[in-house]
Amino acid sequence: MRFQLISCEVLFREMCDAVARSPHQVDVQFLSKGLHDLGGKAMRLELQKRIDGAGPCDAVLMGYALCGNGLHGLTARNAPLVAPRAHDCIALLMGSRESYAQYFEENPGTYFRSTGWLERGKGLQQLSMGKNPVGTTLSELIERYGEENGRYLFDEFTRYQQHYRQLTYIESGLEPDASFERQARGEAEEKGWAFSKLRGSLHWLRQLVNGDWPEADFLVVPPGGTMVASFDERIIRIEENTA
C-alpha cells in the first residue's frame, strides 16, 4: 500500500523511525511547528491544503493529534483520511491516551519535553490534558457558551498551566546520546522545577504508518467525509450529514 503522511516536525525523529520500519510505501511531509502558533483555523486551512494536494495513495495519514482543534473540519478527498484519537502529541509519544491520563493524574502540574520539543518546539504552548481536552481557545468557548460561561471555562481549563512544578523528559529510545536529557534537566533547574524521565512508546505512531487502525485509537474518514471534534472520549468523529 502507499500512504501520504502529513506530520508535525515535533515528531520528526519518531515518525522517521516508524516510516523506516513500515511495510508500506510512505511519502512524508513535515510541517513547521509554528503552524500551531497560528491558531486552529489557520492550522486547519494549511492542513486541508496539504490533504487536497496529496498524490495518488491508499490513505492520507495525519501525524497530528487534535492539537488546538487543528484537525476539526478537515475533509477527506480522494482517499481515506486517518488520524489518531489523541488530545495532543504528548499522548502520541506516550503510546496511548490511558498512559497519558494516568501519568497526568499522578503528576499534576507537569510540563513535558522530548527530542522534538527540544529541537523544534520550545516555543509551543502545551495543552492541558484533562482540563482543556480539545485545546479550545477563549474566543471559541465564548462563541459556544456565551461571554461569562466561556471565560469561566477557559480559566478553569488553563488554571493548572500556571502551576507547573515538574518537567518530565519523554525518552523514546532513539536518542543518539544523553545531550537531550541534559538540556531537559538544565531547563528544569533553570525554572526551579523537579525533573523526571519517562520512557515513552512508539507503538501508536508505528500503528499509524503500518495501516493498523483499531477504531478505539484511530478515526478513518472515507472520501468526502469530514472530521470534527467530538467533545467526548472519542476525541474526534465523522461529521454527521444532517441534510
C-alpha positions in Angstrom: 0.0 0.0 0.0 1.0 3.6 -0.5 0.3 6.3 2.2 0.8 10.0 2.3 1.8 11.2 5.8 1.4 14.8 6.9 3.1 15.3 10.2 4.3 17.9 12.6 8.0 18.3 12.7 8.0 17.9 16.5 7.5 14.2 15.8 10.3 14.1 13.2 12.7 11.6 14.7 9.9 9.3 15.9 8.0 9.4 12.6 11.1 8.8 10.6 11.8 5.7 12.6 8.2 4.5 12.2 8.3 5.1 8.5 11.6 3.2 8.1 10.0 0.2 9.7 6.7 0.3 7.9 5.9 -2.5 5.4 4.2 0.1 3.2 5.5 3.0 1.0 5.0 6.1 3.0 5.6 9.6 1.4 6.1 12.2 4.1 5.5 15.9 4.5 6.8 17.5 7.7 5.2 20.9 8.6 6.7 23.6 10.8 5.9 23.5 14.5 5.0 27.2 14.0 1.7 26.1 12.4 0.3 25.6 15.9 1.0 29.2 16.8 -1.4 30.4 14.1 -4.5 29.0 15.8 -6.9 26.3 15.0 -8.5 27.9 11.9 -5.3 28.8 10.2 -3.7 25.4 11.0 -6.8 23.7 9.6 -6.6 25.6 6.4 -2.9 24.7 5.8 -3.5 21.0 6.7 -6.5 20.9 4.3 -4.3 22.4 1.6 -1.8 19.6 2.1 -4.6 17.0 2.1 -6.0 18.4 -1.2 -2.6 18.3 -2.8 -1.8 14.7 -1.8 -0.9 12.5 -4.7 -2.3 9.1 -5.5 -2.4 6.9 -2.4 -4.4 4.4 -0.4 -4.8 6.8 2.6 -3.7 10.2 3.9 -2.3 9.9 7.4 -2.2 12.7 9.9 0.8 12.8 12.2 -1.1 15.1 14.5 -3.4 14.9 17.4 -6.4 17.2 17.7 -3.9 19.9 18.6 -5.9 23.0 19.4 -8.7 22.0 17.1 -6.4 22.0 14.1 -8.0 18.7 12.9 -11.5 20.0 13.4 -13.2 20.4 10.0 -10.7 18.5 7.8 -12.3 16.8 4.8 -11.1 13.6 3.1 -10.7 13.9 -0.7 -9.8 11.1 -3.0 -8.5 8.8 -0.3 -9.5 8.0 3.3 -8.1 10.3 6.0 -6.7 8.7 9.1 -5.9 10.4 12.4 -5.1 9.1 15.9 -7.7 9.8 18.6 -5.4 11.9 20.8 -5.6 15.3 22.5 -2.1 16.3 21.8 1.3 14.8 20.8 2.3 14.1 24.4 -0.2 11.2 24.3 1.2 10.0 21.0 4.7 10.0 22.5 3.5 8.0 25.5 1.8 5.4 23.3 -1.8 5.7 24.5 -4.4 8.1 26.0 -4.6 5.8 29.0 -0.9 6.2 29.8 -1.1 9.9 29.4 -4.2 10.3 31.6 -2.7 8.1 34.3 0.6 10.0 34.4 -1.2 13.3 34.4 -3.4 12.3 37.3 -0.4 11.0 39.3 1.8 14.0 38.4 -0.3 17.2 38.1 1.5 20.4 37.1 3.9 18.6 34.7 5.5 20.1 31.6 6.8 17.7 29.0 9.9 17.6 26.8 11.0 15.2 24.1 13.8 15.3 21.5 11.3 17.0 19.1 10.2 19.5 21.7 13.8 20.4 22.5 14.9 20.6 18.9 11.9 22.2 17.3 9.1 23.0 19.7 10.4 25.1 22.6 8.2 28.0 21.8 5.0 25.9 21.6 2.3 26.1 24.3 1.5 22.7 25.6 -2.2 21.9 26.1 -3.7 20.9 29.3 -4.6 17.3 29.4 -7.9 16.6 31.1 -8.7 20.2 31.6 -9.0 21.5 28.0 -9.0 18.3 26.0 -9.8 19.8 22.6 -7.4 22.8 23.0 -10.3 25.2 22.7 -9.5 28.9 22.6 -11.1 31.6 24.6 -12.9 33.0 21.6 -14.2 29.6 20.7 -15.5 29.0 24.2 -17.3 32.4 24.3 -18.8 31.7 20.9 -20.1 28.3 22.1 -21.2 29.1 25.6 -21.5 32.8 25.9 -19.2 35.5 27.4 -19.5 34.8 31.1 -19.6 31.0 30.8 -16.9 30.9 28.1 -14.4 33.0 30.3 -15.1 30.8 33.3 -14.5 27.6 31.4 -11.3 29.0 29.9 -10.0 30.0 33.3 -10.7 26.5 34.7 -9.2 24.8 31.6 -5.9 26.7 31.9 -5.6 27.1 35.6 -3.2 24.2 36.1 -0.8 25.6 33.5 0.1 28.4 35.9 1.3 25.9 38.5 3.9 23.8 36.7 6.1 22.1 39.3 7.8 19.4 37.3 9.5 18.8 33.9 9.2 15.3 32.5 11.5 14.2 29.7 10.0 11.6 27.4 12.7 9.2 26.3 11.9 7.4 23.0 14.9 5.2 22.7 16.0 6.9 19.5 18.3 9.4 21.2 21.9 9.4 19.9 23.3 10.3 23.3 22.4 12.0 26.6 22.5 15.6 25.3 18.7 15.9 25.1 18.2 14.7 28.6 20.9 17.2 29.8 19.0 20.0 28.1 15.8 19.0 29.7 17.5 18.7 33.2 19.0 22.2 32.6 15.7 23.7 31.8 14.0 22.2 34.9 16.8 23.5 37.1 16.6 27.0 35.5 12.8 27.1 36.2 13.2 25.6 39.7 11.1 22.6 38.8 11.6 18.9 39.7 12.9 16.7 36.9 11.8 13.2 35.9 12.4 10.9 33.0 9.8 8.7 31.4 10.2 6.0 28.8 7.7 6.7 26.0 6.3 4.3 23.4 6.4 4.5 19.6 3.6 1.9 19.3 0.9 4.4 18.3 3.0 6.1 15.6 4.0 2.7 14.2 0.4 1.6 14.1 -0.4 4.7 12.1 2.1 4.1 9.3 1.7 0.3 9.4 -2.0 0.6 8.5 -3.1 -0.9 11.8 -6.0 1.3 12.8 -8.3 -0.1 15.5 -11.4 2.1 15.9 -10.7 2.8 19.6 -7.4 4.6 18.6 -7.9 5.9 15.1 -10.6 7.7 13.1 -10.8 6.7 9.4 -12.7 9.2 7.4 -14.0 8.0 4.0 -13.6 10.2 0.9 -16.0 13.1 1.1 -16.3 12.8 4.9 -15.3 15.5 7.4 -13.5 15.0 10.7 -14.8 17.1 13.7 -14.0 17.3 17.4 -16.4 15.1 19.3 -16.1 16.7 22.8 -16.1 13.3 24.4 -13.8 10.3 25.0 -13.6 9.6 21.2 -11.7 12.9 20.7 -12.7 13.1 17.0 -15.6 11.7 14.9 -17.0 11.9 11.4 -19.4 14.8 11.0 -23.0 13.6 10.6 -24.9 14.5 7.5 -27.9 16.5 8.7 -29.3 17.3 5.2 
